[in-house]
C-alpha cells in the first residue's frame, strides 16, 4: 500500500497493517457518485440570484408559516388594542394609525429570525454552500414584502373612503422601512430584546399621539405626492443595507 513502508515508525506501521486487514465494503458505483454529489453541494461555489436551490433553502427555513402567522397576528393584535385605547377618547387619524402600526409585523419577524435563531443550525449554516447572510437577507425581504402586502390590504379595506390615501401609505411605508432598519441595528448591538421593546413601544405611542393632532395631520395631507419619494427611497436603502450588514456582523 505504501512505497515507503519501511521508513514509517512502528506505530504508523501498525496503523497501516490494521487498515490493510480491514475489509473493504463493496459499494456500488452509483451510491459513491450520489454521496460525492451530495457532499460537493455543501462546498461554496458561485451563487446566482436565480438559483432555484437557494430559494428552496430560504423557504424551507420558514417552517409551518410561523413567520406569516406572527406577522398577521401582531398586526391584528396591535390594531385591536390601540383602536380600543385611543378611539375612546378621540378620533384616530388614518395616517397616524397606519404609520404607527405598519412596522410591527416586520419587527416581530426580525426578532424571530435573528434573535431567536436555532443554535443547532449555526454549524450547518456555515458549511452550507449558500452564505448564511444571503439566506437571512432573503428571509427578511420575504417578510418585508409580506408586510407590505398585509398593510396594503388592511389600509385599502379600512380606509377606502379616505381622501389622502397616497400620503397615508407613503408615511406607513417610510416608517416601515426606517423602523425595520432601526430594529436590525439594535439587534446587531444588543442580545436583549428589552431595548427593542422600549423603542417599539415608544414609537407606537409617540407616533399616534403626535400624528393625531389636527395640525400635524393637515400638514402631512398638504404635502405634495412627489415629496415623499426621496424619504421613501432613503428608508428603503437603509433597510437594504441593514439586511446585508447586520446578519453578516451578527453571524460572522
C-alpha positions in Angstrom: 0.0 0.0 0.0 2.8 2.4 0.9 6.1 2.6 -1.1 8.0 3.9 2.0 6.5 1.4 4.4 9.9 0.6 5.9 10.5 4.2 6.7 7.4 4.5 8.9 7.6 4.4 12.6 6.4 1.3 14.5 3.1 3.0 15.4 2.4 4.0 11.8 3.3 0.5 10.6 0.7 -1.0 13.0 -1.9 1.5 11.7 -1.2 0.7 8.1 -1.3 -3.1 8.8 -4.6 -2.7 10.6 -6.1 -0.7 7.7 -4.9 -3.4 5.2 -6.5 -6.1 7.3 -9.8 -4.3 7.4 -12.4 -5.5 4.9 -13.3 -3.0 2.2 -17.0 -2.8 1.7 -18.3 -3.3 -1.8 -20.2 -0.1 -2.5 -21.9 0.3 -5.9 -20.5 3.0 -8.1 -23.9 4.8 -8.2 -24.0 5.1 -4.4 -20.5 6.5 -4.4 -21.4 9.0 -7.1 -24.6 10.1 -5.3 -22.7 10.6 -2.0 -20.0 12.6 -3.7 -22.6 14.8 -5.4 -24.3 15.4 -2.1 -21.1 16.3 -0.4 -20.0 18.6 -3.2 -23.2 20.5 -2.9 -22.1 21.8 0.5 -19.0 23.5 -0.8 -19.0 27.2 -1.6 -19.5 27.9 -5.2 -20.5 30.9 -7.4 -24.0 31.9 -6.4 -26.7 33.3 -8.6 -29.8 35.3 -7.7 -32.0 33.0 -9.8 -30.6 29.8 -8.2 -33.7 27.7 -7.6 -32.0 25.6 -4.9 -31.1 28.8 -2.9 -34.7 29.9 -2.7 -35.7 26.3 -1.7 -33.3 26.6 1.2 -34.7 30.0 2.1 -38.3 28.8 2.1 -37.5 25.6 4.0 -36.1 27.8 6.8 -39.6 29.2 7.4 -41.4 26.2 8.9 -45.1 25.9 9.1 -45.6 29.5 8.1 -44.8 30.6 11.6 -43.5 33.9 10.4 -46.6 34.7 8.5 -48.7 33.8 11.5 -46.8 36.1 13.8 -46.8 38.9 11.2 -50.6 38.7 10.8 -51.3 38.2 14.5 -49.1 41.0 15.7 -50.7 43.5 13.3 -54.2 42.5 14.1 -53.5 42.5 17.8 -51.9 45.9 17.7 -54.8 47.2 15.7 -57.4 46.0 18.1 -55.5 47.2 21.2 -54.7 50.7 20.1 -58.1 51.1 18.5 -59.7 50.3 21.8 -57.4 52.5 23.8 -57.4 55.6 21.6 -60.6 55.8 19.7 -62.5 56.0 23.1 -61.0 59.5 23.6 -60.8 61.0 20.1 -60.9 60.0 16.5 -57.7 58.5 15.4 -56.0 59.8 12.2 -55.7 57.1 9.4 -52.2 58.5 8.8 -51.2 58.1 12.5 -52.9 54.7 12.6 -51.0 53.2 9.7 -47.7 54.9 10.4 -47.6 53.6 14.0 -48.7 50.1 13.4 -47.1 49.4 10.0 -43.7 48.3 11.3 -45.0 45.9 14.0 -45.1 42.7 11.8 -41.6 43.1 10.4 -40.2 43.9 13.8 -41.7 40.7 15.2 -40.3 38.7 12.2 -36.9 40.3 12.6 -36.7 39.3 16.3 -37.8 35.8 15.4 -35.3 35.4 12.5 -32.3 36.9 14.2 -32.7 37.0 18.0 -34.1 33.5 18.5 -32.3 31.6 15.8 -32.0 27.8 16.5 -28.3 27.4 17.7 -28.3 23.8 16.4 -28.3 25.2 12.8 -25.3 27.5 13.2 -22.6 25.0 12.3 -24.8 23.6 9.5 -25.3 27.1 8.0 -21.5 27.7 8.0 -20.9 24.5 6.0 -23.7 25.1 3.5 -22.8 26.2 0.0 -25.0 29.3 0.5 -23.8 32.2 2.6 -26.0 32.5 5.7 -26.0 36.2 5.3 -27.7 35.9 2.0 -30.2 33.4 3.4 -31.2 35.7 6.3 -31.3 38.7 3.9 -33.7 36.9 1.6 -35.9 35.8 4.6 -36.1 39.3 5.9 -37.1 40.6 2.5 -39.7 37.9 2.1 -41.1 39.1 5.5 -40.9 42.7 4.3 -42.8 42.0 1.1 -45.4 40.1 3.1 -45.6 43.1 5.5 -46.2 45.5 2.6 -49.0 43.3 1.1 -50.6 42.9 4.5 -50.6 46.6 5.2 -51.8 47.5 1.7 -54.8 45.2 2.1 -55.7 46.4 5.6 -55.2 50.0 4.7 -57.2 49.7 1.5 -60.1 48.0 3.2 -60.2 50.0 6.4 -59.7 53.5 4.9 -61.1 53.1 1.4 -63.0 56.3 1.7 -60.1 58.4 2.9 -59.1 61.3 0.6 -55.4 61.2 1.3 -54.6 57.6 0.6 -51.2 58.2 -1.1 -50.0 60.3 1.9 -51.2 57.6 4.3 -49.4 54.8 2.5 -46.3 56.8 2.0 -46.0 57.6 5.7 -46.7 53.9 6.5 -44.0 52.6 4.2 -41.4 55.1 5.3 -42.0 54.2 8.9 -42.0 50.5 7.9 -38.5 50.6 6.3 -37.0 53.0 8.8 -38.1 51.0 11.8 -37.0 47.9 10.1 -33.5 49.3 9.7 -33.5 50.5 13.3 -34.6 47.1 14.6 -31.8 45.3 12.8 -29.3 47.9 14.1 -30.5 47.3 17.7 -30.3 43.5 17.2 -26.7 43.9 16.0 -25.5 45.6 19.2 -27.7 44.0 21.8 -28.5 40.4 22.8 -31.5 41.5 24.8 -35.0 42.2 23.4 -35.6 44.9 26.1 -34.2 47.9 24.1 -36.1 46.9 21.1 -39.3 46.6 23.1 -38.8 50.0 24.6 -38.2 51.6 21.1 -41.2 49.8 19.6 -43.5 50.9 22.5 -42.3 54.4 22.4 -42.6 54.6 18.6 -46.2 53.4 18.6 -47.4 55.7 21.4 -45.5 58.8 20.2 -46.4 58.5 16.6 -50.1 58.0 17.3 -50.2 60.9 19.8 -48.2 63.3 17.6 -49.8 62.5 14.2 -53.3 62.5 15.6 -53.1 66.3 16.2 -55.2 68.1 13.5 -52.3 70.4 12.8 -49.9 67.5 12.1 -52.5 65.6 10.0 -53.3 68.7 7.9 -49.6 69.4 7.3 -49.0 65.8 6.0 -52.1 65.9 3.9 -50.9 69.1 2.2 -47.5 67.7 1.2 -47.2 67.0 -2.5 -47.1 63.4 -3.6 -43.6 63.8 -5.1 -42.1 65.0 -1.8 -42.5 61.5 -0.4 -40.3 59.9 -3.0 -36.9 60.9 -1.6 -37.6 59.9 2.1 -39.1 56.6 0.9 -36.0 55.8 -1.2 -33.7 56.7 1.7 -35.6 54.4 4.0 -35.5 51.6 1.5 -31.8 52.0 1.1 -31.2 52.0 4.9 -33.3 48.8 5.3 -31.5 47.1 2.4 -28.0 47.9 3.8 -29.2 46.7 7.3 -30.4 43.4 5.9 -27.0 42.8 4.5 -24.7 44.2 7.2 -26.4 43.1 10.3 -26.7 39.3 9.7 -23.1 39.3 8.4 -21.9 41.0 11.6 -24.1 39.0 14.0 -23.3 35.6 12.5 -19.8 36.1 11.1 
